[in-house]
Amino acid sequence: MSALLKHMTTFSAAEEFLDYFQVDYEQSVVHVNRLHILKRFHQYFRTTPGTAAMDDETLRGVCKELLSKAYNDFVKSTPAQEKVFKVFQDTDGKQHVTLDSLRTSLPSHG
């Protein structure tokens, strides 16, 4: 694993990634979409060929570009539209709960 990737494992917040790669961002966008941005960044990174063979300088540029792209996805769209997480992929993010399932889940008051 490259030194850059090892260093990235120490980050615990989206802002740390964005600050490290010097990606301009609005806190209000990150506050609402932080997990979505990081998940999308990971998806982009995972599907980018050749990253394992890149030197740290090249990899840093690629990461900055991919993180910026991931962030911008959520500036222009919403988590429900982007469908990064499974909950948004299933039934378009809508959960269906029947009255019967609610009744059976409630304790009996008889």
C-alpha positions in Angstrom: 0.0 0.0 0.0 1.3 3.4 -0.9 2.2 6.0 1.7 -0.7 8.2 0.5 -3.2 5.4 0.9 -1.9 4.6 4.4 -2.2 8.2 5.4 -5.8 8.4 4.1 -6.7 5.5 6.5 -6.1 8.0 9.4 -8.9 10.3 8.2 -12.2 10.0 10.0 -14.3 12.8 8.4 -15.2 13.9 4.9 -13.8 17.3 5.7 -10.4 15.8 6.4 -10.4 14.2 2.9 -11.6 17.5 1.3 -9.0 19.6 3.1 -6.1 17.2 2.5 -6.8 17.1 -1.3 -7.6 20.9 -1.3 -11.1 20.5 -2.7 -13.2 23.6 -2.2 -16.5 22.8 -0.5 -19.5 24.3 1.2 -20.0 23.0 4.7 -23.7 22.8 4.3 -23.3 20.4 1.4 -20.9 18.2 3.3 -22.9 18.3 6.5 -25.9 16.7 4.8 -24.0 14.4 2.3 -20.7 13.4 4.0 -21.2 9.6 3.9 -22.6 9.8 0.4 -19.6 11.8 -0.8 -17.1 9.4 0.7 -19.0 6.3 -0.6 -19.1 7.8 -4.1 -15.4 8.7 -3.9 -14.7 5.1 -2.9 -16.8 3.8 -5.9 -15.0 6.1 -8.3 -11.6 5.1 -6.8 -12.4 1.4 -6.9 -13.3 1.5 -10.6 -10.3 3.6 -11.7 -7.8 1.3 -13.4 -4.1 1.4 -12.5 -4.3 3.1 -9.1 -2.2 0.4 -7.4 0.7 1.0 -9.8 0.6 4.9 -9.4 3.3 6.8 -7.6 2.0 9.0 -4.7 2.1 12.2 -6.7 0.0 10.8 -9.5 -2.3 9.1 -7.1 -2.8 12.3 -5.2 -4.0 14.1 -8.4 -6.3 11.2 -9.2 -7.8 11.2 -5.7 -8.3 15.0 -5.8 -10.1 14.7 -9.1 -12.3 11.8 -8.0 -13.1 13.4 -4.7 -14.0 16.7 -6.4 -16.3 14.7 -8.8 -17.9 12.9 -5.9 -18.5 16.1 -4.0 -20.0 17.8 -7.1 -22.4 14.9 -7.6 -24.1 16.0 -4.4 -23.9 19.8 -5.1 -26.0 19.2 -8.2 -28.2 16.3 -7.0 -29.6 14.6 -3.9 -28.7 11.3 -2.2 -32.1 9.9 -3.3 -31.3 10.7 -6.9 -27.7 9.5 -6.8 -28.7 6.2 -5.1 -25.2 5.5 -3.6 -26.6 3.5 -0.7 -28.8 0.4 -1.0 -31.7 2.1 0.9 -32.0 4.5 -2.0 -31.7 1.8 -4.6 -34.5 -0.3 -3.2 -38.0 1.1 -4.2 -36.5 4.5 -4.9 -35.8 5.1 -1.2 -39.5 4.6 -0.2 -40.2 2.2 2.6 -43.6 0.5 2.6 -45.0 -0.5 6.0 -48.5 -2.0 6.1 -51.0 -1.4 8.9 -51.1 -5.1 9.7 -47.3 -5.3 10.2 -47.6 -2.3 12.6 -50.4 -3.9 14.5 -48.5 -7.2 14.9 -45.4 -5.3 16.1 -47.2 -3.4 18.8 -47.6 -5.0 22.3 -51.1 -6.1 23.1 -53.0 -3.9 25.5 -55.8 -6.2 26.3 
